[in-house]
Amino acid sequence: MTAPRTDLSAFASGLADRLPGIWTSHYQRAQYADQPPRTEQLWDIGHVDYIVSQNVLTHDAVLHGPDNQRLYVTDRPLYPHQFVIAPLVPTATHIKPHHFDTVEEPNGIAVPDDPARAAAQVARRMLPRYEQALQTVLTNAETHPEPPHRPGPPQVDQVLTLTQYADGVLGTPYESVPVDARMTLYAHGFQYHPHQAAFLLPAVYGDSGRALRVHGVVQQLTAKGIGVNLRHSAPTTTAALPPASPTTAPVTSRTR
């Protein structure tokens, strides 16, 4: 457990007084159970996140500033003359996880324990990144309020189902092949076998060769509005072995 710094509260208040705009400081004693939720709010993937996740910190401070900006302040273990400061993610109810996609974390910094020098470093090195990231998230929330869920596949009138058979051959019964799909199958190496009444792609092409041919079939048929499914053949049921014959006890001869 890291010994608490006695000057964190005064430092956080002095820092808030010197940052641009109106900032207030809220100092709090912390229990270990409070750390995981707080760690999740850190907008940092650097050393501040590491410090908070790897050490038991008994106190911290949160600075509240303009436009709902929040800064997290706590000790820097093993560095008695420094603190660490990191932005916290916005918590408005209309902001959702997908609004942070592609937004680079503004990350935190280590600062000296002098509030004036620390404020100058925060204003110069961190606040511009924080404000830019925050504005990007807010813009994303306004322009894309709902997650970009992928739409379901369109309904099609014709579907080709290819089956992977137990002997390694990929194919489909002739009668199930849409007429407009037959030439595409021929063009990609499928062969019609009359005695099996099926289009088959020989195993001799190998896994990679068959994968390329199937990929070509899928691209061309879907462009024509024909759906393509891939299936494995149903497992064959092994016939039950006949019951074993009753075992005849061996005859033991006795010598008189």
N, C-alpha and C positions, 0 to 999 in steps of 0.2 A: 504493500500500500504506500502511495506517495504522501509524504508529509505535507499538509496544507500550507500554503503561503499566507502569511498574516496580512499582506498588503494587497491582495487581489481585489478586494472591494474598493479600496481607495484608488487603485490604479484604474479600474473599470470606470469609476465615476469621473476621474480626471480625463480619461480618454474620451468619454462621451461629450465632455464639455468642449473638447478641442477639435472634434470632427466637424466637417462642413455640414451645415444644416442643423436641425434640432434632433438631438439624440438623448435618450434616457438610458440609465443603467439599472438592471435588476440583478442583484447579487443573491445567490442562494447556496445554502448547504445542500449537498447531494448525497443520496444513498446509492449504493452500487446498483440497486434495482432501477434507478433512474437513468443509468448510462446507456443501455441498449436503445431505448427510444430516442435519446438525444443523439446517439451516434448515427441513427438512421436519418436524422434531420440535417446532418452536416453536409454541406455542399463542397465536399473536398474528397479527393482520392489520393492525397499526399500524406505528409508527415503528421498533420493534425488529426486526420482520421486514424492513423496508426497509434498516436498517443492515446486518444480517447478509447480506442478498442482494446489496447494492450495494457492499460494501467487503471488502477482503481483511484479515481479522483474524488475527493471529498467535498469539493465546492467548485463553483463556476459562476459566470455572469453572462447575461444576455443583454446586448445593447439593441434598443429599438430606435430606428431612424426614419427618414423620409421615405414615402412610397412603400411602406411596409418592409423596409429592409431590416434585417436582423443579423447581428454579429455575435458569435460565440467566443468567449474569452475564458481561458483556463491556464493552469500552470504548464510549464515545459519541464518535465522531470529531468534532473541532472544538470539543469541550467538555471541556477538560482537568480540570475539577473535578467531573465527573459520570460515572456509569456507567449502563448500562441493564440492567434485569432483566425477564425474562419467564418465564412458566410453560412447562413442556414437557408434551407430551401423554403420557398414561399408555401404557405399552408392554406391559402384561400380554397374554399370548397369547390370552386369551378376549375381549379387546376388539377389535372389528372396526370398519371405517370407518362402517358404518351406525349405530353407537352414538353417533356425533357429530352425526347429523342433528338440526337444530333447536336444538342446544346453542350458545349464544352464547360466542364466544371470550373468555376472561378477560383477555387482552391484558397487555402489559407496561408498565412505567413507567420514566422516567428518575429517578435519585436522586442526591443529593449524595455526594461521596466520603468523607463521615464515616459510619462504620459505624452509629453509634447513631442518627443522624438518618435514615439510609437504612432501618434496620430498622423504625423507627416508621412510616415511609411505606409500606413493604411490608406490614406487619401491618394497617395501617388501610385502604389503598387497593387492594391487590391480593389478599392472601390470602383475604378473604371471597369475592370473585368466583371465585377459583381453586378454593376448596373446594366452592363450590356447583356449578360446572361439572363438577368431578371426580365429585362425588356423583351428579349427573345421568347422567353417562356410565356409572358403575358400576351404577346402577339399570337403565339401558337394557340393559346387558350381561346382567343377571340376568333381566330380564323378556322380552327379545327376543334370545336368543342367536344366532338365525339371521336373515339378511336377509329382509325382507318381500317375497319374490319374488311377482309376480303369478301367479295360477293360470292354467292354460291354459283355452281356451274349452270350454264344455260340448259334448258331442256332441249333434247334433240329427238328427232323421229327415228333415226337409224343409229344402231350401236353395233360395233364389232367387238366380240369378246375373244381374246387370245388366251389359250390355256397352256400352262407348262405341265407336260405329261411326265409320268414317273420315269420314262426312259430317256429323259433329257430333251425330247423334241418339243418344240413350241408350235402350236397350230390351232386350227379351229375347224369345226365341221363345215363342209361346203354349203349346206343349206342355210346356215346361219350368217353367211357373209353377204352384206348388202351388195347389190350389183355394182354400184359405183365404187366399191372398195376393191374389187377383184384385180383390176389392172395395177393398182398400187401395191397389192401384195406380190404380184408377179415381179414388178419392178424392183422390189427389195429382197428378192431371193426366195420367196415362198414358192413351193412347188405343189401342184395339184396331184394327189395320189388317188386315182379312181377306186382302187380296191379298198382304200380306207375312207373314201368319201370325205376327204379333208384337204385343206391347205396346210402344209407343214413347212417349217423352217428347220432344216437339218441341224443336228447338234455339231456337225463337222465345222461350222463357222466359229465355234468357240464362244465363250461368254461375252467377250468384248465385241466380236463381230456381230453376234445376234443383238446385243444391246444397241449397236449403231443402227442396225436395220429396223429394229422395233421403234427406235427414236424417229427415224425417217418416216415410218408408217404413221406414227402418231401425229407428227407435224402435218403431213399431207392430208390425212383424213379429217383431223379436227378443223383444218382450214376449209374443208368441204362441208363442214357441219355434221360430220359423222363422229359419234363418240367412240372411244376405245377403252375397253376394260382389260385388265390382266388378271388371270386366275390360276390357281394351282388345281390340278386334277384331284378329285376326291381320293383319299387314301383307300387302298384296297384292303379288304377285310381278309385276314389270314384264316384259312379253313382250320377248324379245330382238329387237333390230332385225335386219332381214334383211341378209345380207352385202352389202357395197357392190359395185356392178358394177365389173368390171375397167376401169381407166382406159385409154382409148385415146390413144396418144401423138399429139400434133398433127402434122398434115402440114405440112411447111415447103416452100414453093415456092421454087425457085431460078430466078433470072433469068439467062439467058445474056447 
